[in-house]
Amino acid sequence: MEPLEILIVSDATGSTAEAVVTSILVQFGRANIKVRRKPFTRTVDQVREIVESAAPPGVVVFTFVSSELTEAILDLGAARGLTVVDLLGPLMGIFAEALQSLPSRTPGAFRGQSEEMFKIIEAIHFTRRHDDGQGLETIDEADLIILGVSRTGKTPTSIFLSCRKLKVANVPIIRGIELAEEVRRAAVPKVGFRMGIDRQVQVRSERAGRMGARIPGYSERAHVMAEIDYCDRVYRSLAGIRTVDVTYRSIEETSDWITHYVL
């Protein structure tokens, strides 16, 4: 099955739109999706070329301040059978009415006003590239490494923390597989997630039900207990690691604990 293509088109860098799309895609796990970003799109001809390169039925998410470009991408996208989403237009209209003022419609104006947002975007990009054990070659550039067995909330917590400008890598602990030396050697604060066995079995059973497939041992109590025991042994082998019980903590509460006690 071909991946769903999501095109992010902007008259500036497109980083803001990509951050929004990324934060949403996290909720869909490892869905078959391909994301492409097309920054600095400033002419109708560029819009036409981008739309013609898209494979239906794809999704186009755009941030244009130009009404001409907005009209062009909506018309061309619809003609090609694409779903086209305007991130800025509706909100800009609401603000224009509420403020009784017209927007300047200056492409890229946001960059000069908020360097903080670009630090957040940089952190989100790093965290995406270092999700679920990826990017080991640059894991030592992280501000934090999160470890834990499957379904303990490592990815959503990582993304939440990246919105606080933290570059986060998360690494799964898998029974019978040695922890990568890159993780052990990295002079980066590490936190290990713990979750009670009953909650862990419940979370995994619910996920298996949503997937509509039985994964041998995945949600069986004895198998999960063996994974937790192995994970504890890994934690004991890591000097300086702090651990946190996430059984009844929300993502926000876990993140607050980490920033207070680990970083």
N, C-alpha and C positions, 0 to 999 in steps of 0.2 A: 504494500500500500504506500502510495506516495505521501510524503509529509505535507501537512497543511502549511502553506507559505504565508508568512506575515511580513508585509512590507511596511517599513517605517519611513515616511517621507517628510522632510522638513526643509524650510527655507533657512534654517540655522544648522546646528550640529545634529539635531534629532535625539540628543541624549536624554532630554526630559521625557519625550514620548517613549523611548526605549525603557527608561526606568519604570514608567507606569505599566507598560506591557509586561515587563519582567516580573513585577510584583504580582500581577494577575496570573501569569503562567505558572508561578510557583504552586498555585493551588491545584494544578492539573498534573503534578508529578512529572513523570517521564513521557508525556504525551508526544506523539510523532509530529513535531513542529519544526519548521525552519524559519528563522528570523533574519531578514536582511534590512540594513539601514541605508537610506539614500539621503545624505545631508546636502545642504547648500543648493537646494533645488529652487531656482529663481525665475525660470521661464516656462511658458506653456509648452514649448518644444521639449524641454527636459521632462516635464510631467508626462507628455504623450509617450516618450521613449520608455520611461519607467513603467507606465501602465501596460504598454504593449509587451514588456518583458515578463510581466507577471503571469503565473499559470492559474487559470480559474479552476476550482472555486477558491480563490485566495482572499486574504483580508488585507486591506490597506488602511493603516492608521497614519493620519497626517496632522501636522501642525503648521499651518500657513497663516500669516497675518494678511496676505494679499487676497482680496475678494476675487480677483481674476483667476488666481491659481486655484483657489478653493472651488470655484465654479467649474474650472477645467477638469480637476481631478474627480469631482463628483460625477460629471457627465461621462468622461472617458472610462472611469471605473465601472459605472453602471452598464455602459455599452459592452464592456468586456466580461460582464458577469461576475464582477468582484464585489465583495462587501467593503464599503468605504466608510471609515469612521473619522469624524472631525473632532479632535480633542479640544481645540481652543475655541472654535466658533460659538457654540452655545453659551459657554461661560463668558466669553467676551461680550456677547449681546446682553446678557443679564447685567454685567457690570456697567456697560454703557448706559443702560436704562436707569439703574440704581444711582449712578453717579452723575447722570445728566451730562455726560461728556463723551466725546468720540475718541477712540483709541488712536495712537500715533501710527499704528501699522508699520513699525520699523522692524524688519527682520533682524533677529539676533540681539534685540535690545536687552533681553533678559540676561545675557552673559555679563554685560557690564554692571548689572545691579546685584548679582548674587553668585559670588564665587563659592559660597557655602554649598549651594545646590550642586555645583560641579564636583565638589569633594564627595558629596553623597553619591553622585552618579558613578564616580570613579570607584568608590567602595562597593557599590552594587555590582559593577562589572567584575571586579576582582572576586567577589563572593560567588557570583554565578560560575566563574571559571574554576572555582575551587570547591564545587559542591560534590558531595558523595565520593570523596577520595580523589578527585581530579586535580590536575595542576601541581603534582608533587614537586616538580622541578623548581617551582617558585613559592613553595609553601612557607619558606623562611621569611617571605615578605609580608606575611599576615600579621595582623594585630592580635589575633586570637585563633586558636584551634579548638574546635568542639569535637569530642569523640563520644561514641555510644553505639549500642546495638540498633538494629532496624526499628523504626517507628517510635523513636523517643523524641521527635520534634526538632532534630538537628537543623534541617533545611529552613523551616519557617523562622526559627530563632536566629539563624545566621542572616537571613534577609532582613529581619527586623533590626538587628544590630547594625547591619550595613547602612540602614537609613539613619543611623546615628554616626555615620562617617567612619565606621570600623570595617577594616578589611578582614573578613572571616573565612576560614577554611573549615569544612566539616568532613570528618573521616569516619566511616563505619567500622565497627569492631565486628569481625566475622569469625566465628569459631573455626579453628583449624587453619586460619590464615594469619601468618605473622604480620605484625604491624610494620609498615614500611619504615626503613631506616631514615628516610627523609623527615618523617614525622618525629621520630625519636630524637634526631639530631637538632631539629629546629629550636633555636633559642627564643621561643615564642610562648606566651602564657597559654596554658592548656586547661580545659575544663572537661570533665567526664560526666555525662548524663546517666542518671540512675532512674529506673522506673520500677515500681512494685510489680510482682509477678502477675497478680490478678488483673491489674490495669493493662499490663503489656499483652496478656492473652486476649483481653477484650478488644483492644485496639487492633491487633492483628486479625482477629476473627472478623471484625467489622470490615476491615480492608479486603480480606479474602472474599467476603460476601459481595462487596461492591464489584470486585473484579470478575465474579462469577466463575472462579476457577479454584481448584484445590491445590495448594502448594504443599507437598509432603513435609510434615514437621513444622511448618511455618507458625501455626498457632497452637500447636500441641504443647501442653503445660511442661512436660518433661524436656522437650526440645528447647523451649524458651528458657527454662531454668538452667539448662546446660550452657546456653549462650550467655546468660547473665553471669554465671560462675566464671566462664572464660574471660568475659569482659572485666570482671573484678581482678582477675590475675594480671591482665594487661595494665590496669590502672595502678596496681601495686608495683609494677615494673618501671613506671614513669616517675622520675624524680620531679617534685614540685607541682604535680597536677593537683587541682582542686576538683572535687566532685559535688554535684548538686542533685538532689532528689526532685525530679520534675513530675512526679506522679500526679500531684494535685495543684501544680503551679501553671498559671497561664503563661503564654509566650512573653508577655510584658513583665510578669513577675520574675520569670527566669532571667530575662535580660537585665532587669534591675539588680538582681542578685549578682550576676556576673560583673556588671560594671562596678559594683560596690566592693565585692570581695576578691575578684580575680585581676581586674585591670588597674 
